[in-house]
Amino acid sequence: VESYDLVIIGSGPAGEVGAIRASQLGLKVALIEKEKHLGGTCLNWGCIPTKALLHAATTYDKLQKVADQGFEIGEVSYQWDKILSRKETIVDQQRKGLVFLMKKNKVTVYEGLGKLKDRNTVQIGDSTTIQAKNILLATGSRVRELPFAKADGELIHNSDTVLSIKKIPKSMGIIGGGVIGCEFASLFSRFGTEVHIIELFPQILPTEDDESVAEVTRNFKKYGVKISTNAKVKGISKSKDSVTVEFEDGKKHSFENVLVSIGREAVTANIGIEACGVKRDERSGFITVNEHYQTAVPHIYAVGDIINTPALAHTASAEAMHAVERIAGHHPPVINYDANPTAIYCYPEIASIGKTERALKEAGVDYAVAKFPFAPMAKAKIEDMTQGFVKILYGKKYHDILGVHIVHAKATEFIAEFVLGKVLETTIDEIGQAIHPHPTLSETIMEAAHVANGAAIHL
Ligand SMILES: Cc1cc2nc3c(=O)[nH]c(=O)nc-3n(C[C@H](O)[C@H](O)[C@H](O)COP(=O)(O)OP(=O)(O)OC[C@H]3O[C@@H](n4cnc5c(N)ncnc54)[C@H](O)[C@@H]3O)c2cc1C
């Protein structure tokens, strides 16, 4: 029986990053993946394919507007199958990259369903068993289905099947206005689909700052996206070429397609944890861990979408790095989730860090707001990306940064400045003093910071 210092189950952003780092630290590592390809949700059904399609929507949108910049290109059309195959090519290149990286780092990859047999034994499929000094559980999450509206990949989709949708539909009902629902609303509405978001809560993107949501909502309206909030779906019926959604109040709407995006669930059942004493919350399915991602069994760790931390790829990777560094005997600092960015790739994008205004008010924190729009900035006009703002929430006493909310076509790129700022415990004054290059979009951050010191310069 082969024996390893570390056996990792699941090869998503948690498992693959953990495997590489562990190997770099001198551990003998095995990585188990049940699917044909490495990379998990993120690479195969999440971050990467969605962003490839969203990029196509942005390109299509831009091409339709280039006349304003002096170009004449006639009517813009697209071939959806080519857009899908470009997405597949990108995903495939990244998959091959992962195979290469595992070989380069001497990680032994096993294909098959991994299951804990006991605290130091992992079974792969029916026939293979390996021994593990330490185990990292990184089995991730899967689509949560609506029992009466299961995806058929034709009329009703979930976030997995919609990635290969055969054509852009005329109309789409999106059940669930969270991050995934809003990203797909941005995708399809920019390709001309009449999108209707149906959200149970009083607002879409309920965990985001209200002003960010208002800005994105305004833009959705420009693209004809309808939003129903406080709306509960009671039933669904299919005909040959349409789906009818029935609301609790009796109203009905018909769509060419429906996308169900009501969230994801942790994959923690049937992986053998019960037999080993690893604890999980029975309601949520999340595995219980300490701040170093150790489960109730100290040499078994759990990270990523299977624990109750933000379900994001970069978070999963950071947790995995922390766990394996601990396994290798290092003492990395505990992860500060206030410095963990959120990135939402709707249009315009939302990127945030730290607290929302709502949360600060509820906690009774004495805070102030420094906000600056992109609209007056020369570079924003040049690049035709004037929509959005930078909003910094800071403590009145020490000018420490409590929360940042950026809405812009490139918001997810800008938030990294604040991640570093937060790690270095910077103040809003220091961000204002830091010279930003001109002309850039990032100057907007400096301008927003100036607000805290009296006034913005260019407003
Ligand atoms: C549509 C969509 C878009 C997203 N976009 C973004 C984004 O832009 N940015 C971002 O940060 N996050 C995004 N996410 C979230 C991100 O994909 C997840 O947070 C991330 O993939 C979690 O990583 P993980 O390693 O914990 O799990 P996963 O990526 O889910 O990987 C788990 C792996 O474990 C394997 N596995 C499960 N059980 C077993 C078993 N018993 N044996 C062997 N293998 C097993 C699975 O097959 C899978 O490959 C998106 C998600 C979706 C669905």
PDBQT file of the ligand as one rigid body, heavy atoms in Angstrom, charges set to zero:
ROOT
HETATM    1  C1  LIG A 501     -20.853  29.653 -12.161  1.00  0.00    +0.000 C 
HETATM    2  C2  LIG A 501     -19.806  29.909 -11.103  1.00  0.00    +0.000 A 
HETATM    3  C3  LIG A 501     -18.961  30.984 -11.235  1.00  0.00    +0.000 A 
HETATM    4  C4  LIG A 501     -17.993  31.229 -10.275  1.00  0.00    +0.000 A 
HETATM    5  N1  LIG A 501     -17.167  32.307 -10.438  1.00  0.00    +0.000 NA
HETATM    6  C5  LIG A 501     -16.220  32.566  -9.506  1.00  0.00    +0.000 A 
HETATM    7  C6  LIG A 501     -15.331  33.653  -9.675  1.00  0.00    +0.000 A 
HETATM    8  O1  LIG A 501     -15.371  34.357 -10.672  1.00  0.00    +0.000 OA
HETATM    9  N2  LIG A 501     -14.413  33.881  -8.721  1.00  0.00    +0.000 N 
HETATM   10  C7  LIG A 501     -14.341  33.109  -7.583  1.00  0.00    +0.000 A 
HETATM   11  O2  LIG A 501     -13.488  33.371  -6.734  1.00  0.00    +0.000 OA
HETATM   12  N3  LIG A 501     -15.164  32.060  -7.402  1.00  0.00    +0.000 NA
HETATM   13  C8  LIG A 501     -16.103  31.779  -8.331  1.00  0.00    +0.000 A 
HETATM   14  N4  LIG A 501     -16.929  30.698  -8.169  1.00  0.00    +0.000 N 
HETATM   15  C9  LIG A 501     -16.787  29.882  -6.946  1.00  0.00    +0.000 C 
HETATM   16  C10 LIG A 501     -15.610  28.922  -7.060  1.00  0.00    +0.000 C 
HETATM   17  O3  LIG A 501     -15.736  28.164  -8.222  1.00  0.00    +0.000 OA
HETATM   18  C11 LIG A 501     -15.550  28.036  -5.833  1.00  0.00    +0.000 C 
HETATM   19  O4  LIG A 501     -15.543  28.817  -4.657  1.00  0.00    +0.000 OA
HETATM   20  C12 LIG A 501     -14.291  27.179  -5.849  1.00  0.00    +0.000 C 
HETATM   21  O5  LIG A 501     -14.234  26.372  -7.000  1.00  0.00    +0.000 OA
HETATM   22  C13 LIG A 501     -14.198  26.296  -4.598  1.00  0.00    +0.000 C 
HETATM   23  O6  LIG A 501     -13.031  25.553  -4.657  1.00  0.00    +0.000 OA
HETATM   24  P1  LIG A 501     -12.889  24.152  -3.941  1.00  0.00    +0.000 P 
HETATM   25  O7  LIG A 501     -11.516  23.666  -4.286  1.00  0.00    +0.000 OA
HETATM   26  O8  LIG A 501     -13.272  24.276  -2.528  1.00  0.00    +0.000 OA
HETATM   27  O9  LIG A 501     -13.996  23.209  -4.600  1.00  0.00    +0.000 OA
HETATM   28  P2  LIG A 501     -14.338  22.817  -6.108  1.00  0.00    +0.000 P 
HETATM   29  O10 LIG A 501     -13.792  23.777  -7.070  1.00  0.00    +0.000 OA
HETATM   30  O11 LIG A 501     -15.795  22.538  -6.124  1.00  0.00    +0.000 OA
HETATM   31  O12 LIG A 501     -13.533  21.454  -6.324  1.00  0.00    +0.000 OA
HETATM   32  C14 LIG A 501     -13.835  20.295  -5.646  1.00  0.00    +0.000 C 
HETATM   33  C15 LIG A 501     -13.349  19.099  -6.459  1.00  0.00    +0.000 C 
HETATM   34  O13 LIG A 501     -13.456  17.949  -5.659  1.00  0.00    +0.000 OA
HETATM   35  C16 LIG A 501     -13.901  16.874  -6.459  1.00  0.00    +0.000 C 
HETATM   36  N5  LIG A 501     -14.512  15.886  -5.571  1.00  0.00    +0.000 N 
HETATM   37  C17 LIG A 501     -15.622  16.019  -4.811  1.00  0.00    +0.000 A 
HETATM   38  N6  LIG A 501     -15.835  14.889  -4.093  1.00  0.00    +0.000 NA
HETATM   39  C18 LIG A 501     -14.829  14.037  -4.411  1.00  0.00    +0.000 A 
HETATM   40  C19 LIG A 501     -14.482  12.727  -3.988  1.00  0.00    +0.000 A 
HETATM   41  N7  LIG A 501     -15.210  12.076  -3.056  1.00  0.00    +0.000 N 
HETATM   42  N8  LIG A 501     -13.401  12.159  -4.523  1.00  0.00    +0.000 NA
HETATM   43  C20 LIG A 501     -12.640  12.799  -5.456  1.00  0.00    +0.000 A 
HETATM   44  N9  LIG A 501     -12.925  14.037  -5.884  1.00  0.00    +0.000 NA
HETATM   45  C21 LIG A 501     -13.988  14.652  -5.362  1.00  0.00    +0.000 A 
HETATM   46  C22 LIG A 501     -14.895  17.533  -7.403  1.00  0.00    +0.000 C 
HETATM   47  O14 LIG A 501     -15.089  16.735  -8.554  1.00  0.00    +0.000 OA
HETATM   48  C23 LIG A 501     -14.169  18.828  -7.712  1.00  0.00    +0.000 C 
HETATM   49  O15 LIG A 501     -13.319  18.690  -8.823  1.00  0.00    +0.000 OA
HETATM   50  C24 LIG A 501     -17.879  30.389  -9.144  1.00  0.00    +0.000 A 
HETATM   51  C25 LIG A 501     -18.710  29.276  -9.015  1.00  0.00    +0.000 A 
HETATM   52  C26 LIG A 501     -19.662  29.029  -9.979  1.00  0.00    +0.000 A 
HETATM   53  C27 LIG A 501     -20.542  27.831  -9.839  1.00  0.00    +0.000 C 
ENDROOT
TORSDOF 0
